[in-house]
């Protein structure tokens, strides 16, 4: 198999088989991320992709799911993705779900009809690293798109019948804009129809611009308590009929699961309990032990 670097994959999707069709990230300028810092973006040669699929056809001929790598393979145009998906179905004829992740902006180069065709080929579920629905925050962290883009592209997915995940990056706006980040993100997310909303807490990793700005006093990171308060505010304002998961350093009890709206009061109560009684030192230690997003 052609894996050209560190493998990052969604742990909530089936983790085998994996197929790399791109390397690196087309944007690679988000201020909180170093995952692909030194990896130039490029598409894998079709020869590599076919060789890997031939290998998978021998090792896992009955595969019904596959996860596509790397950072944002969704950026490839329809004319490039469709032949790859057709090849997947050729070598793995029982294929049902082709999972892949991407940026909101990756959808701009595809029409609704093209998205419908990709769904027919297996792309029934994707994950979008949205991070925020607040324009000030999106500009601050250099995401490269705005709230109106999130709404436009997610509505295209809905029209095409493709399920999608949305992520909220807790703490990324800093103290100065925490409230706006939480409330405006919840408002934008609530105007979409994600099958799942996931949240994670910001960790300032070495080599990220946000860490350097924090050292200079130009970014004001939240404390663990403030992170929980922001997450609670986001949840209180979120009105999506979806599943909900969190990668926060909080234990996660009563937080993660389906039927968000039915469990919303329970989630808010659990977060409130952690704010008042949680082991904030343990949470901070867990955050410091993280090495990557």
C-alpha positions in Angstrom: 0.0 0.0 0.0 1.2 3.5 -0.8 1.0 5.4 2.5 3.4 8.3 2.0 3.4 9.8 5.5 1.7 9.8 8.9 -1.8 8.3 8.6 -4.7 10.4 10.1 -8.1 8.8 9.9 -11.5 9.2 11.5 -11.7 6.8 14.4 -15.5 6.7 14.3 -15.6 5.4 10.8 -14.6 1.8 9.8 -10.8 1.9 10.1 -10.0 -0.7 7.4 -9.4 -0.7 4.6 -7.7 2.7 4.1 -6.9 4.1 0.6 -4.6 7.1 0.1 -5.5 9.2 -3.0 -4.0 12.5 -2.0 -1.2 13.7 0.2 -1.2 16.9 2.3 -3.8 19.6 2.6 -4.6 22.1 -0.1 -5.1 25.0 2.4 -2.5 24.1 5.1 -2.7 27.6 6.6 -5.1 27.1 9.6 -3.4 28.7 12.6 -4.1 25.8 15.0 -2.9 22.9 12.8 0.4 21.4 11.9 -0.8 18.0 10.7 0.4 18.5 7.1 2.8 21.4 7.7 5.7 20.0 5.6 3.6 17.9 3.2 3.0 19.5 -0.2 -0.5 18.7 -1.6 -0.7 16.3 -4.5 -2.9 13.7 -5.9 -1.6 10.1 -5.9 -0.8 8.7 -9.3 -3.7 6.6 -10.7 -1.2 3.8 -11.0 -0.6 3.8 -7.3 -4.3 3.9 -6.5 -5.0 0.9 -8.8 -2.1 -1.0 -7.4 -3.5 -0.5 -3.9 -7.0 -1.5 -4.9 -5.6 -4.7 -6.5 -3.9 -5.5 -3.2 -7.1 -4.8 -1.3 -9.1 -7.0 -3.6 -6.9 -9.9 -2.5 -6.6 -9.0 1.2 -10.2 -7.8 1.8 -12.3 -8.7 -1.3 -15.6 -8.5 0.7 -15.0 -5.0 1.9 -18.2 -2.9 2.1 -16.6 0.3 3.4 -13.4 2.2 2.7 -11.9 5.3 4.2 -10.2 7.7 1.8 -7.0 9.6 2.8 -5.4 12.1 3.2 -6.3 15.5 4.6 -8.9 16.8 2.2 -9.3 14.4 -0.8 -12.8 15.9 -1.3 -11.1 18.8 -3.0 -10.5 16.7 -6.1 -12.9 17.7 -8.9 -15.8 15.4 -9.9 -13.8 14.4 -13.0 -11.0 13.1 -10.8 -13.0 11.6 -8.0 -15.6 9.7 -10.1 -13.0 7.5 -11.9 -11.4 6.6 -8.6 -14.7 5.7 -7.1 -15.5 3.6 -10.2 -12.2 1.8 -9.7 -13.0 1.2 -6.1 -16.3 -0.4 -7.1 -14.5 -2.5 -9.8 -12.0 -4.0 -7.5 -14.2 -4.2 -4.4 -17.6 -5.0 -5.9 -19.4 -5.2 -2.5 -18.5 -1.6 -1.7 -21.4 0.4 0.0 -19.8 3.4 1.8 -16.8 5.5 0.6 -15.9 7.8 3.5 -13.8 10.9 3.1 -13.2 14.2 4.8 -12.7 17.7 3.5 -13.0 21.4 3.9 -16.2 23.4 3.3 -14.5 25.0 0.3 -13.8 21.6 -1.3 -17.5 21.4 -2.3 -17.5 24.6 -4.3 -16.1 22.8 -7.4 -19.0 20.3 -7.5 -22.6 20.8 -8.6 -25.5 19.1 -6.9 -25.8 16.7 -9.8 -22.2 15.7 -9.5 -22.6 15.2 -5.8 -25.6 13.0 -6.4 -23.5 10.9 -8.9 -20.7 10.6 -6.3 -23.3 9.4 -3.8 -24.4 6.7 -6.2 -20.8 5.6 -6.5 -20.6 5.3 -2.7 -19.9 8.7 -1.2 -22.8 8.7 1.2 -21.2 10.2 4.2 -18.4 12.9 4.6 -16.8 14.9 7.4 -16.3 18.6 7.3 -13.7 20.4 9.5 -15.9 23.5 9.9 -14.4 24.7 13.3 -16.6 27.8 13.6 -19.6 29.5 12.2 -18.4 33.0 13.3 -16.8 35.1 10.6 -14.5 36.9 13.0 -13.2 33.6 14.3 -12.9 32.1 10.8 -10.8 35.1 9.7 -8.8 35.0 12.9 -7.7 31.3 12.4 -7.4 31.7 8.6 -9.9 29.0 7.6 -10.3 30.5 4.2 -14.1 30.7 4.1 -17.0 32.3 5.8 -20.3 31.4 7.5 -22.3 32.0 4.3 -20.1 29.4 2.5 -20.9 26.9 5.2 -24.6 27.3 4.7 -24.4 27.2 0.9 -22.2 24.1 0.6 -24.0 22.2 3.4 -27.3 22.9 1.7 -25.9 21.4 -1.5 -25.0 18.2 0.4 -28.6 18.1 1.7 -30.0 18.5 -1.8 -27.8 15.7 -3.0 -28.8 13.4 -0.1 -25.3 13.1 1.3 -24.9 12.8 5.1 -22.3 14.9 6.7 -20.5 15.7 10.0 -19.7 19.2 11.2 -16.9 20.0 13.8 -16.8 22.8 16.3 -13.3 23.7 17.7 -13.9 24.8 21.3 -11.5 27.6 22.4 -10.1 28.6 19.1 -11.4 32.2 19.3 -9.6 32.8 22.6 -11.1 34.7 25.5 -11.8 37.9 23.6 -14.3 36.4 21.3 -15.4 33.2 23.0 -19.1 34.0 23.4 -19.5 35.1 19.8 -17.7 32.0 18.6 -20.0 29.7 20.6 -23.3 31.4 19.8 -22.7 32.2 16.2 -21.4 28.8 15.5 -24.5 27.2 17.0 -26.7 29.5 14.9 -25.0 28.5 11.7 -24.8 24.8 12.6 -28.5 24.9 13.5 -29.4 26.1 10.0 -27.8 23.0 8.6 -28.8 19.3 8.8 -25.7 17.4 9.9 -26.0 13.8 10.9 -23.4 14.4 13.6 -21.9 17.4 15.3 -18.5 16.8 16.9 -16.5 19.1 19.2 -12.9 19.2 20.3 -11.0 21.5 22.6 -8.1 23.6 21.3 -4.6 22.4 22.1 -1.7 24.8 21.3 0.7 22.4 19.5 4.3 23.4 18.9 4.8 24.9 15.6 1.3 26.4 15.3 0.9 30.2 14.7 -1.6 30.3 17.6 1.0 29.1 20.1 3.5 31.7 18.9 0.8 34.4 19.1 0.0 33.2 22.6 3.6 33.5 23.7 3.6 37.1 22.4 0.4 37.9 24.2 -1.5 38.3 20.9 -3.8 35.3 21.6 -5.6 34.8 24.9 -6.2 31.0 25.3 -9.1 29.8 27.5 -8.6 28.0 30.8 -10.1 24.5 31.1 -13.1 26.0 33.0 -13.6 28.6 30.3 -13.4 25.9 27.6 -16.2 24.0 29.4 -18.2 27.2 29.7 -17.9 28.0 26.0 -18.8 24.4 25.1 -21.9 24.6 27.3 -22.9 27.9 25.6 -22.5 26.3 22.2 -24.6 23.3 23.3 -27.3 25.5 24.8 -27.7 27.3 21.5 -27.4 24.3 19.2 -30.7 23.1 17.6 -29.7 20.3 15.4 -31.5 16.9 15.2 -28.3 15.0 15.1 -25.8 12.8 17.0 -23.3 14.6 19.2 -19.7 13.6 20.2 -17.0 15.5 22.0 -13.2 15.0 22.1 -12.9 17.4 25.0 -10.7 16.3 27.9 -13.8 16.1 30.1 -14.7 12.4 30.7 -17.5 12.4 28.2 -20.1 10.7 30.5 -23.6 11.6 29.3 -22.1 13.8 26.5 -21.7 11.5 23.5 -24.5 9.7 21.7 -27.4 10.0 19.3 -30.6 12.1 19.6 -28.9 15.3 20.6 -32.1 17.3 21.0 -33.7 14.7 23.3 -30.5 14.6 25.4 -29.6 18.3 25.3 -30.7 19.1 28.8 -28.8 16.1 30.1 -25.6 17.2 28.2 -25.9 20.8 29.5 -26.4 19.4 33.1 -23.3 17.2 32.7 -21.2 20.1 31.5 -22.4 22.3 34.3 -21.4 19.6 36.8 -17.9 19.4 35.3 -17.6 23.2 35.4 -18.4 23.2 39.1 -17.0 19.9 40.3 -14.7 18.6 37.5 -11.0 17.8 38.0 -9.7 20.7 35.9 -6.1 19.9 36.6 -6.5 16.4 35.2 -8.2 17.9 32.1 -5.3 20.3 31.6 -2.8 17.4 32.0 -4.6 15.4 29.4 -4.6 18.3 27.0 -0.9 18.8 27.5 -0.3 15.1 26.7 -1.9 15.4 23.3 0.5 15.4 20.3 -1.8 16.0 17.4 -5.4 16.9 16.4 
